[in-house]
Amino acid sequence: MRKERHWYLFVAPALGLFLLFILYPLVWNFYLSFTKSSLIRTTWVGLFQYVRIASDRTLLNALYNTLYLTFFNLLTQLPLALLIATLLNEIKYARTPFRIIYFLPYVTSIVVAAIIWTYMFDPDEGIFNWFLRLLGFKGLLWLSHPSTSKLSVVIFNLWHWLGYQILIYLAGLQTIPPQLYEAAEMDGANSLQKFSKITIPLLKPTTVFLVITGTIGGMQTFQQIYMFGTAVGNPGRSIQTVVAYIYESGWVLQHFGIGATAAVLLFLIIMAITVVNVKFLIREK
Amino acid sequence: MRKSILLKQGSMGAVLAVIGVIFLLPFIYMLSTSFSRQANIALPYPPQLIPEDFSFFNYIVMLKSFSVGLYYFNSGIVTSSVVGGVLLISSLAGYAIAKGSFRGKYFIFLLILATMMVPFQIIIVPLYILMLKIKLYDTRLALILPVMANGYSIFLMIQYMKSIPDELLDAARIDGCNEFKIMWQIVLPLCKPVLAALAVLNFLWNWNSFLWPLIALEDMNKFTIPIGIAFYQQQFTAYYGTMMAAATVAIIPVLILFVLVQRYVVRGIALTGLKL
């Protein structure tokens, strides 16, 4: 019994930091959401902030943008990542150089990448419009107009995230025993059948994992929004996400109570997504 | 038969190469624009791979107006402290939970799992106020301390350490080693692969971190690279060439580093996918 005490010394640093910098702020965040708070004065207002944000069009817009971007991120990224991973898995040469190249965007700072992409999206002299005009199309306004700004962010995110998803899918593909494909070939299955009847079903856990991480990651989107359209997500708040809204409420408008309330909302959404997905995973197993 | 395999492999390579060029395009565009003399007046149009007016002018301007050395220094201090701290704290906690027996162990394990579900973005408001109260606002410690205990890293250490056979530890215990010594001299050397993966992953997460440093820092002399370049862009956004030169020096060293250690990154990332 005496010997067991020293184990607490091993977990003490981790536990101390968690309590002080995660758990305590989390509880405090709930408290703040029931207050009206600037940095100088905090007054208890009960559910007032919740009533206020429920009818706050700016927050609803931010929530819509966040869900929209997350949905189209996953819809564009996952199929492409699976396709590229399948090609990578089957190619017999230069696999490592390809993998490194695809992964470079993911390790690049989003802030710096966004600076480069701002210029690439330039409506007058940007490379995208140059290419569109080369093909005989009219150039788009990209990040300069609300009708195309979300599309621009989706394209940017595709570039940034794809390497990560390719890597995860590749790891998943390598766990599929080759005998399965050989047996299918003997039964006369073609490539498409093998892909849809073996690869996709067996990779379902991987896909679920990527949907979970992608959704949670999408909910946290901030850096590219701040760089492309500042905290308000210009043009016309068309790309403002919930995290950008929290940042704007606190550090631009000094309404920290509102920021905390929106954070509670975001927390609940992320928890709900996680719970639903974990339930799904357990049922699968 | 032979020929068709060759053809298939060849065309797959061609498709992958085209995709590769698309992935590299922003980097190529950045490099090429950074060397164009006229790029401070307008972006080169049509885009040129190697600018006709090739010059180092943008780099000279950038080095005079962008404190890149200072930002690297700050990022270096913060990131190396975080990585060192994470490895030590995760090893200690991971060892206790994987190999120790004490009351409340399961509860602590659940607590660690629970912290993984709390995204940092959720707690920035109270964390900011906390930092003001404990006088850590606008210090490097404010960037280091909150991320030093990382639930995900501890979780991976636990999983990895569980696979180390108990007999090895028991033998050392009979020889009279204390638990810290066993961890340090026997367990950790066996954990090198996971330690390397965690070092690289934590480096990546913290080196590119943006939202929290943006909130927690005010003094430009403490800015890390992402904050430094974002601030620089607000002033120099119309100077395309200079901005691209700044972007180049901000990311190229890290990209080279990544290529050198990519084995560990790939392993670390693959671990994240397989553990769930």
Interface residues (C-beta under 8 A of the other chain):
Chain A: E4 R5 H6 W7 Y8 F10 V11 P13 A14 L15 G16 L17 F18 L20 F21 I22 L23 Y24 P25 L26 W28 N29 L32 L39 I84 L87 L88 E90 I91 K92 Y93 A94 F98 R99 I100 I101 Y102 F103 L104 P105 V107 T108 S109 I110 V111 V112 A113 I115 I116 W117 T118 Y119 M120 D122 D124 E125 G126 I127 W130 W159 L162 G163 Y164 L167 I168 A171 G172 T175 P205 T206 F209 L210 I212 I216 M219 Q220 F222 Q223 Y226 M227 V243 I246 Y247 G250 W251 F256 G259 A260 A263 V264 L266 F267 I270 M271 T274 L281
Chain B: Q9 M12 G13 V15 L16 A17 I19 G20 F23 L24 L25 P26 F27 Y29 M30 T33 A42 L43 P44 Y45 P46 P47 L88 I89 S90 L92 A93 Y95 A96 I97 G100 S101 F102 R103 K105 I108 L111 I112 T115 M117 V118 P119 F120 Q121 I122 I123 I124 V125 P126 L127 Y128 I129 L130 L132 L145 P146 M148 A149 G151 I154 N178 E179 F180 M183 L204 W207 N208 F210 L211 L214 I215 I225 P226 I229 A230 Q233 T237 Y240 M243 M244 A247 A250 I251 V254 L255 F258 V259 Q262 V265 V266 I269 A270 T272 G273 L274 L276
